[in-house]
């Protein structure tokens, strides 16, 4: 090989697209199809310019159509579909267009214009001729501003401007009163015009990844808004948002907020993201009306206290408070009936051991619920404020909350009327914890909508067979702290059952019916009399991720247990076996399983 480098013809590698090549993309068959359907798709064709014939596609003469279709003379006048449908949908996305010709004004029937993923730096003023335009997608271009004529497109319903270089919006944007969806994310906006409040039909507003420091106060006029995303901005304060009664999702993460937002009137809210701000406290008064909230994330703020009023969020499923300044987890967290994910890492928690916190949500909630002191929080009063002496929940409250709760009432039986009310309300959660039930009334079987059944701390020696037959949607079953030695065979019929807590009972072995619940993910069976681990049966539970067998009578841990690689949390301490030793047990589950696998004879 000689040392001379081969000369590369870069012009040959990156051949410049010609106008003729662009025009050739609009072939006869493509034009005919567009005249038939009113839809022209030239997406991802490598275009650097718009084919010329697009601008006159609605005006093609009979002679031109004759050249394209040899059967023209044999088609009846009424069947000339290619002459009857004007262009309504034009897709020029994912090309290399730098300019849109002013002749776009001739496409007056357009309802949808797709120009995303191009290289456009400006739009022609003549775009104002598209008076029937309803959807325009301009995302992923290089637009620095919009021409004033753009704001006259009053029929526009959807406007997508993601990933451009916009730094300002004119107040005239408020003229686009038909807008329902607007995406302004990933731009250079530092402020929003006051006129945006006129967009009263707007349902989705995406402002994320800009440099906005405040929202205009008239944003509360957007009474139809369902999703508001202003994450990754520079917001320091917020106007009261209580008038946004239809909003379901609010994203304010990664801003500079100094206080918990005023969302007291947002009764439809289900998701609220406030991560990575400077919020020092959760304002209890602002929790009052958001009882439909399912997800609240407050990671990386400056919160010191979890208020007891958090119990009002009875539908809360995800609660993230990681990396704050919290030192105590209140008992009210254990009373939240729907909580599935509670994240508290990165805090200096003093009332719960670190190893429990590291085990994750099920272990934390189990620990709290085992230690709930009835005097520490009057959950019933928080959930059902009433001046009546009647301890039974009102059926209208049950209908709204889907919760039937009678915790800590020392009850031994339930009136039929109360159970009928619960069935009529279609409750999904039954919580009869901390009572004196020795058996469950058969009338409970009429509540067919139950997904979560909590019976902890009662006097139950058995469960009725109808639980598996009637509660066919059951997902969570907590029967800890009772006198149970077995479970009904019908438990195996519960194909949605995900979490089971058998702890603090009198089981000498894991119930046989449990092994047929293939959906099971978490099995808590600590503090029983279980003597052995049957790996061959546990292998049937392919989804089992959490297995707690601490404080039982297990004399031998079979090495084959290490083959259950789906386990993410295995707890075995407090038994009488010699191996593995405590030094192994304090390691994480993966290491314990690896240790056991190494003991399997080759």
N, C-alpha and C positions, 0 to 999 in steps of 0.2 A: 504493500500500500504506500502510495506517495504521501508526502506531508501536505500536499495542496488540497485545501477544502473545496468540496464541490459547490459550485455556485447555485443557489436556490432561486428559482423564479417565483418570488412572493406574489407577483401579480397573477400567476397561474393558479396558485393555491387559493388566494382570496380574490377570485374573479368578481368584478363589480357587476351587480345586477343591472340589466338594461331595461329600458322602458318597454321595448318590444316583448321581452320575456314576461314582464308584469302584465302587459295587455293580454298575452297569450293564455294567462290563467283563467280569463273569462271566456271560455270556449262556448260554442253554440249550444252544446248540451246543458252546460251550466246555466246559460241565459234562459233556455226553455224551461228548465226546472224552476228557476227563480220566478218566471212569469206564471208558472202553474201554482206554486205554493206561496209566493210572496216572501220567501225566505232565501237569502243568499249567504252561503258560508264560504268565506275565503280565509279562514283561520289557518295559521301555521303554513303559509304558502311561500314564505321567504320574500314577500313583497317589500320593495323599498318605496314604491309609489302605488297609488290606487289606480287600477285599470280604468282607462278613460270611459269605456262604455257603461260603467256603473252609473255615471251621472245622468245618462240619457236612457237608462234601461226601461223607464216608464213610458218613454216616447218613441220606442222603436216603431217604424212604419210597417205597413202590410208587406211591402216589397222586401224589407229586411227580414221579416219573419218568414217569408216565402223561401228566401235563401237558406234559412236554417232548417226548415221542415218541409221535406219533399211531399208530404201528404196534405199540405195546406189546402189544395184545390178540391180535395175529396172530403173535407171535414165540414159539417154543417155549421152555419153561422153561430148558433147558440153554443157549440162545443169548442169554440176557440178560447179555451181556458187560458192560454198563454197571453192573450190580449186583455184578459179580464181582471187579473190580480196584480195590483201595484206592489212595489217593494215595501214591505212593512218591517222586516227583520234583516239587519245587515251586520254580519260578523266579520270584522277585519282584525281580530285579536291575534296576538303572538306573531307579529311580523316585525318589520324594521321601518315602519312608516315614520317619517319626520315631519310631514306636513299633511294637512287635510285641505283639499282644494275648496275654494269658495263656491264651487259648483254644487256642493252638498245641499245648497238651498233648493235644488230641483227635486230632492227626495222628500217631498212634503208629506208623504203618507207614512213615513217611518214611525214605528212605535218603539222599536228596540234598536239601539246602536251600541255595538260592542267593539271597543277600541283598546282594551287592556293589553298590557305587555307589548308596547311599541316604544317609540323614541320621540313622541310628540312633545314639543316645547310650548306650543300655543294652539288655541282653537280659533277658527275664522269667525268674525262677527256674524257672518251669514248663517251661523248655526241657529239663529233666532227664527229662521223660516220653518224649522221643524216643530210646528205648533202641536202636532199630535204625539210627540215623543213622550213615552212613559218611563222607559228604562234606558239609562246610559251608563256604561262601564268604562271609566277612564283610568283605572288603577294601573300602577306600574308603568308610568310614563315620566316625563320630565317637566310637567306643567308648573310654572311659577305663579300663575294667577289665572283667573277666568275672565273672559271678556264680559263687560256689563250686559251685553245682549244675551248672554247665557241665562241671566236671572229672569228673563221674560218667558222661559219655558214652563208655563204655569200648569201644564198637564203632567209634569214630571212626577213620577211616584217613587222611583228608585234611583239613587245617585251614588256611584261608587268612585271614590277618588283616592283610594289607598295608595301609599308609596309614590307620592309625587314630591314636588318641591314647593308646595303652597306655603306662603308665609302670612297671607291675609285673606279674609273673606269680606265681601261687601255686605252692608246691612240689608241690601236688596235680596239676600238669600231668603229673607222672610217672605218674599213674594211667591216662593215655590210651595204654596200652601197645600198642595196635594201630596207632598212627600210622605212616604211611610217608612222608608229605609235610607239612611245616609251613612256612608263610611268615609271618614276623613282621617283615618289612622295613618301613622308613619309619614307625617308631613313636618313642616317647620312652623306650625301655628303657635303663636304666643298668646293670642287672645281671640275671643269670639265676639261677633257683633251682637248688640242688643236685639236686633230684629229677629233673631232665631226663635224667640218666643212665639212668633206667629205660626210656627210649624206644628199646629195643634193635632195633626193626624200622624205625626211621626211615632213609629213604634220601636225602631231600632236606631240608636245613635252611637257610633263608634268613633271615639276621639283619642284612642290610645296612642302612645309613642309620639307625642308632640311636646311642646314646651309651655303649655297653658298654665297660667298661674291662678286664674279664677274662672268660675263659670258665671255666665250672665245671670242676673237675678230672675229674669223672665223665663228661665228654663223650666220653672215650675208651671208655666202655662201649657207645657207639653203633656196634657192630661192623658194622651193615648200611649205614652211611652211605656214599653215593656222591658227593654234592655238599654242600660246606660253604661258604657264603658269609657271611663276617663283615666284608665290606668297608665302608669309610666309617663306622668306629666310632672308639673311642679306646683300642684295645687297646695295652697296653705290653708285656705278657708273655703267653706261651702255655704251657699244660701240654704235656707230651710227647704227640705225636699218633701215635706209632708203632704203637698198637694198631688204628688205623683202616685195616685191611688191604684193605678194599674201596673206599676213597675214591678217586675218579677226578678230581675237580675241587675245588681249594681256592682261595678268593678272600679274601685278606687285604689288598688294596690300600687305601691311604688310611687308615692307622692310625698308631700311635706305636711300632711294634715296634722294639726295640733289638738284636735278634739274629735270625739265620736260624732259622726254626722247626725243631724236631726232628721230622722226617718220615721218619726212617730206616727205619721199618717199613711205610711206605705203598707197597707194591710195585705197586699198581694205578694209582698216580697218573699222570695224563697232562697235567694243566694246573695250574700253580701261579702265582698272581698275588700279587706282593709290592711293587708300585709304591707310591711316595709313603709311605715309612716312614723309619726312621733306622738301617737295617741297615748296619753297617760292613764286614762280610765275608761271603763264602759259605763256610760250614763244609764242608770237603771230606768229613769223615766222614759227614755227613748226606746225601751224594749216593749212597752206596754201594748202597742197595736200591731206588732210584727210577729204574731203568733204562728204564722205559716212558714216562718224561716226554717230552712232545712240545712243551710250551710253558712257558717260564719267563720271567716279566717282572719286572724289578727296577729299573725306571725311577725316577729321583729318589730315590736313597738316598745312602749315604756310602761305597760300596764303592771300594776302592783297587786290588784285585788280582783277576784272574780266575785261579782255581787250575787247575793242569794237570789235576787230577782231573775237570774238567768233561768230559773225553773219555769218561768212563764213561757219560754220557748220550747213548748212540749213536743214540737215536731222536729226539733234540731237533731240532725243525723251526723253532721261533721262540725267539729269545734276545734280550731287550731289556735293555740296560744303559745306556741313554741317561741323561744328566745325573747322572753319578756323579763320582768322583774318580780314574778310571782313567787311567794314563799309558801302559801297554804292552798290546798285544794279543798274547797268546802264540800260538805256532805250532799249539798243539793245537786252536784254533778251526778251522783249515783242515783238520783231520783228521776233524771231525765229519761223518759221511757223509750225513746227512739234512737238514743245516741249510739252510733256505731263506730265512730272514729274520733277519739279525743287525744289530741297531740299536745304534750306539755314539756317536751324535751327543751333543754337550753335554759331552764329556770332553776332556781335554788330552792327546790321543794323540801320543806322540813317535816311535814306530817305524814309523808309516805316514802318508804325506802326506795332508793335508787334502782335496786334490782327489780322491784315491782313495776316501776315506771318503764324500765327498759323492756319489760315483757309485752308492753303494748296495751291497747284499749281494753280488751276483755279482762285482762288481769287487774288493771287499775279499777275498773268499774266493779268487779267482783270484790276487790279489797274494800272499796268504799261502802258498798252495799252491805257487807258483813258487819260493818261497824257503825252503821247509821244509828244515831241516837234520836229517838223521837222528839226529844226536847230541843235538839239543835236547830231544827227548822220545821215549821208547820207547813208541810208541802200542801196539805189539803186546802188550807186557807189561801195559799198563793195561787193554786190552780183554780179554786172555786170559791171566790169571796162571796160570802152570804151571811145574812143576819139570822137565817133559819137554824133551828136546832137539828134539823133532819140531816143525818150523816150520809144519806144516799145521794149520789150525783143526779142532778137534774137531766132529764132526757134531752133537752135542747143543748145543754153544754156537751153532753156525750156526742150528740150529732155533729157539733162543730169541731170537737177535738178528736173524735174517734177513740176516746180514752174512757175506760171504765175502771176507776181506781178507788179502792177502799183500803188503803194501806194503814196498818197500825190501829185498827178499830176493835180488836179483841173479839171479832165476830166468829160464830160457830155455824151460822146458816144465813141464807139470803132469801128475801121475799121473792115470790114468783114475779110480781109486778116489776121489780127492779130489773130482773133478768130479761123480761119481755121488753122493757124500755131499751135495754142495751142492745138487744137483737134488732129492734126497730131502728135504732140509731146506727146500725152496722158498724159497731166499734171494732177496731182492729187490735187494740191493746187491752188486755185484762190484767190488772195488778191487784192481787189479793194478798200481798206480802204482809208479814208480821200480824197474823191473826191466829185463830185457834181452830181452824178447820181440821177435822179428823177425816172427812171425806168431802168430795165435791158433789153438790146437788146435781141430779140428772138434768134438771131444767137448764143448766148451763149449756147443754148440748145444742140448744136452739140458736146460739150465737155463732153462726157459720162463717163469719168473716174474720175470725181471729188469726192474726199473724204473730202475735207476741203474747205469751202467757207467763206471768210471773206469780209463783206460789211459794216463794222462799219464806222460811221461818213460820211454818204452821205445824200441825200435828198429824200430817198425812202419813198413813201406813201403806196406802195403795192408791193407784190411779184407776179411774174407770176405763173400760175397754173403748167407750165411745170417743175418747180423745183422738185416737188415730183415725176413727171413722168419720167423725163430724168436723174436726178441726183440720181439714185437708189442706188448708193454706198456711198452716203453722210454720214459722221460720225460726222463732226463738222460744226455747222452753227452759225456764229457770225453776227448778224444784229443789233447790238447795235448802239445807237446814230443816229436814223433815225426818221421818222414821221409815223411809222406803228401803225395801230389800230387793224389789223387782219392779219391772215395768210391764205394762200390757203388751201382748204380741202385736196389737194394732199399730204400735209406734212405727213399725217397719213400713207402714203405708204412707208415711208423711214424706212425700217426695221433694218438698221444699224446705224441710227442716235443716237449718244451717248451724245453729248454736244450741248446745245442751249443757246445762249446769246441774250435775248430780252431787255436788260437794256436800259434806257434812250430813251424810245419810248412813245407812247400814248395809250397803252393798258389799257382798263378799266376792263378787265378780262383776265385770261389766255386763249389763243385761244383753241377752242374746239378740233381742229385737233391734238394738242399737246398730249392730253390724250390718243390717240391711238398709240403713238410711244412707244411701250412696251420696246424697247431697251434703252430708255433715262436714263442716269445716272446723268446728271448735267443740272439744269434748272436755269439760272440766269435771273431774271426779276425785278431787283431793279430799282428805279427811273422811275416808270410808274404811272398810275392812277388806279391801281387795287383796287377794293373796297371789295372783299370778297375772302375767301379761301373755295373752294369746296372740302372737304375731300373725298366724295364719288367718285369723278372723279380722284383725286390724287391717290387713292388706286389702280387704274388700272396700275400705273407706278411702278411695283414691283421692278425695279432695281434703282429707283431714290435714289441717295445718297446725292446730294447737291441741296438745294432749297434756293434761295436768293430772298426774297420779301421785302427787306429794302426800305424805303422811298417811300411808296405807300399810298393809302387812306383806308387801312384796319381798320375797326372800331371794329371788333370782331374776336378773334382767337378761333375757335371751339376746345373744349377740345379733340375731337376725332382725332385731328391732332397728338396727342401723341401716337396713335396706329400705326403710320407709323414708325415702329422700324428699317426699313432699312435705314432711313435717318442718315447720319453721320455728316452733316453740315447744320443746319437750321438757317437762318438769318431773323430776323423780326423787327429789330429796325427801328426807324424813321417813324412809323405809328401812327395812332391816337387812338388806343385801350388803355384801362386803365389797362387791365390785359392780360398777365403777366407784372409785373413792370420791370423797367430797371435792378434792382438787380438780377432778374431771367434771363433776356436776356443776361447778360454778362457771364453767366455760360456756360458750354459746352452743346452741343446739347443733349446728353443723359439725362442730368439733366432737361433741358427744356421739353423734351418729357415726362419724368417721372412726372414733375409738372403738365403738361396738363392732363395726364392720371388720376391723383388723383382728377381732377375736374369733371371727368365723373360721373354722378349720378349712384349709384349702383342699 
